[in-house]
Amino acid sequence: MLEKLQKKISYKFKDIGLLKKALQHSSYTNEKFLKSQESNERLEFLGDALLGAVISEYLFLNYPEYSEGELSIVKANLVSRDLLADISGEISLGEYLRLGKGEEKNKARERDSMLACAVEALIGAIYLDSNFNRVRKFIINLFNERLKNLDVGKDENKRSKLQKVVHLKFADEPEYKLIKESGPSHNKEFEIAVSIGGKVYGKGKASSKKRAAIEAAKAALRKLKED
């Protein structure tokens, strides 16, 4: 079973125990009366630090024209929970997680936070199984398409702009709500609506919740301009 995952991520573990640990949630280790260190939490901690370092290094070296503020925006978008959950879906990582019965019943396998943490734990496991250069290569490959299409967070700023406009015009905050989710785990589409004072001002569809929310914010700004 893990052979399929290793082929999908283009990395074969020398120590398969590290991969198994990266997939073990604390609910599983608690249920099996295993030591807390046997869960993926420590690997998640390590992977989070490695991911931040690799993405920061990549942006610093490849985008010398970006200011510190622009670099921070792009990095925050790239290492966000939503984007990591999307990446997890692309490699079907959720299918391999070991969960306790309670979490399984609550469909935690599909939870964005669970999937994002699993990606970080996987990164930590690959680092321990190899070295920094190898895990850097793995991360860059994993984020390849996203790194090619950076926007310096200009679209993300649409949400900030909408928030400012709504605050000034209505003394309120825009509210984002997921209204539809469709498609298989590796190719999902999300539809999000943004409301102001209970009234929907915009909707957006995309392959990630973050992107769908940005599209909804764009639509809301257009409507507010028309009004």
C-alpha atoms as one frame of an Amber mdcrd trajectory, in Angstrom:
protein
   0.000   0.000   0.000   2.763   2.450   0.899   4.589   1.554  -2.318   1.857
   3.352  -4.254   2.248   6.467  -2.138   6.024   6.449  -2.532   5.660   6.248
  -6.318   3.199   9.139  -6.250   5.581  11.379  -4.304   8.645  10.159  -6.243
  10.507   9.277  -3.078  11.372   5.805  -1.724  12.081   5.621   1.989  15.132
   3.827   3.283  13.449   3.652   6.691   9.783   2.842   6.018   9.103   3.326
   9.730   9.504   7.093   9.250   6.795   7.126   6.598   4.469   5.084   8.805
   5.035   7.483  11.692   4.302  10.475   9.425   0.894   8.952   8.720   0.024
   8.130  12.340  -2.327  10.612  13.981  -2.297  11.003  17.762  -5.848   9.588
  17.921  -4.475   6.325  16.522  -1.496   6.120  18.882  -3.735   6.911  21.871
  -6.180   4.198  20.880  -3.371   1.668  20.449  -1.730   2.723  23.764   1.455
   3.726  21.953   3.869   6.385  23.205   2.937   9.922  22.213   6.230  10.154
  20.308   4.887   7.525  17.904   2.362   9.984  16.453   3.234  12.357  13.597
   3.140  15.508  15.754   6.912  15.867  16.200   7.473  15.234  12.484   4.839
  17.868  11.742   6.767  20.370  13.885   9.972  19.620  11.996   8.304  19.652
   8.582   6.667  23.012   9.229  10.084  24.569   9.940  11.673  22.936   6.889
   8.840  24.024   4.604   9.137  27.616   5.776  12.915  27.597   5.293  12.815
  26.085   1.797  10.034  28.348   0.515  11.722  31.428   2.024  15.049  30.507
   0.412  13.405  29.869  -2.967  11.553  33.190  -2.957  14.612  35.121  -1.786
  16.844  33.683  -4.533  14.364  33.721  -7.407  12.500  36.993  -6.812  15.139
  39.637  -5.976  12.751  42.424  -7.042  10.210  41.589  -4.317  10.179  43.649
  -1.136  10.181  42.020   2.307   6.435  42.663   2.545   5.731  41.049  -0.818
   7.883  38.039   0.064   5.962  37.630   3.325   2.588  37.717   1.540   3.617
  35.118  -1.022   5.169  32.843   1.577   2.076  33.024   3.791  -0.109  32.044
   0.830   2.153  29.148  -0.152   2.394  27.576   3.316  -1.257  28.172   4.230
  -3.450  25.363   5.541  -5.769  25.545   2.527  -2.971  25.197   0.002  -1.297
  22.366   1.913  -4.645  20.571   2.076  -4.951  20.962  -1.701  -1.494  19.457
  -2.169  -2.411  16.614   0.163  -5.405  15.895  -2.059  -3.229  15.860  -5.170
  -1.102  13.032  -3.739  -4.104  11.339  -2.035  -2.301  11.522   1.307  -5.523
  11.353   3.304  -6.145   7.802   2.129  -3.041   6.588   3.954  -3.570   8.246
   7.338  -3.938   6.075  10.426  -6.701   7.510  12.577  -8.489   6.514  15.736
 -12.080   5.264  15.408 -13.535   8.517  16.715 -11.666  10.678  14.210 -12.523
   8.219  11.445 -16.203   8.523  12.322 -15.933  12.330  12.270 -14.460  12.212
   8.744 -11.195  13.748   9.934  -9.530  12.172   6.897 -11.130  14.949   4.838
 -10.387  17.805   7.269  -8.090  20.506   5.865  -6.135  20.893   9.096  -5.519
  17.136   9.289  -4.354  16.957   5.665  -2.107  20.014   5.972  -0.410  18.593
   9.074   0.145  15.285   7.281   2.011  17.061   4.468   4.278  18.750   7.020
   4.885  15.431   8.798   5.768  13.816   5.465   8.306  16.574   4.792   9.848
  16.011   8.219  10.055  12.268   7.604  11.767  12.692   4.232  14.330  15.044
   5.778  15.216  12.527   8.501  15.400   9.751   5.915  17.722  11.761   3.639
  19.117  15.292   4.045  18.260  18.956   3.551  19.142  19.029  -0.155  16.853
  16.088  -0.849  13.917  17.486   1.100  14.423  20.848  -0.625  14.087  19.101
  -3.989  10.971  17.292  -2.775   9.303  20.523  -1.600  10.136  22.441  -4.791
   8.695  19.598  -6.905   5.598  19.482  -4.705   5.002  23.227  -5.139   6.289
  23.377  -8.698   3.237  24.772 -10.534   2.409  27.211  -7.745   5.942  28.561
  -7.663   5.776  29.155 -11.413   2.615  31.222 -11.101   3.271  33.611  -8.262
   1.201  36.754  -8.077   2.841  38.589  -5.160  -0.458  38.155  -3.390  -2.237
  40.757  -5.536  -5.359  38.622  -5.762  -5.179  37.846  -2.050  -5.266  41.607
  -1.467  -8.761  41.652  -2.975 -10.023  40.137   0.279  -8.275  42.843   2.295
  -9.679  45.527   0.006 -13.213  44.134   0.365 -12.856  44.082   4.135 -11.839
  47.759   4.188 -14.670  48.789   1.841 -17.286  46.882   3.848 -15.996  48.322
   7.096 -16.189  51.885   5.780 -19.503  51.542   3.947 -21.431  49.234   6.280
 -19.427  49.209   9.532 -19.517  45.433   9.129 -17.320  42.489   8.122 -17.683
  40.299   5.008 -18.621  36.706   5.828 -17.355  33.833   3.670 -19.274  30.559
   3.511 -18.636  27.315   1.628 -21.890  26.581  -0.233 -20.851  23.714  -2.483
 -18.074  21.128  -2.765 -17.912  18.675  -5.654 -15.593  16.318  -7.509 -13.172
  13.546  -6.446 -10.583  14.152  -3.712  -7.788  14.741  -6.228  -9.789  17.210
  -8.330 -12.276  19.041  -6.107 -14.149  22.237  -6.919 -15.311  24.593  -4.200
 -17.938  27.342  -4.375 -17.842  30.064  -1.751 -20.252  32.945  -1.204 -19.403
  36.199   0.540 -22.179  38.006   2.405 -22.534  41.449   3.934 -25.227  41.855
   6.553 -26.754  38.535   5.532 -26.968  39.446   1.823 -24.820  37.597  -0.719
 -22.692  40.019  -2.731 -20.471  37.586  -4.595 -19.718  33.949  -5.355 -16.562
  32.256  -6.526 -15.597  28.797  -7.794 -12.098  27.297  -7.799 -10.058  24.178
  -7.076  -9.186  25.487  -3.591 -11.210  27.219  -0.890  -8.710  30.079  -0.744
  -8.950  30.716  -4.480 -12.750  30.447  -4.422 -12.901  33.013  -1.596 -10.692
  35.387  -3.600 -12.984  35.033  -6.629 -15.993  35.707  -4.392 -14.302  38.848
  -3.046 -13.637  40.049  -6.619 -17.296  39.534  -7.507 -18.412  41.401  -4.383
 -16.144  44.357  -5.167 -17.594  44.544  -8.681 -21.163  44.539  -7.300 -20.366
  47.197  -4.734 -18.877  49.354  -7.483 -22.006  48.920  -9.626 -24.257  49.787
  -6.662
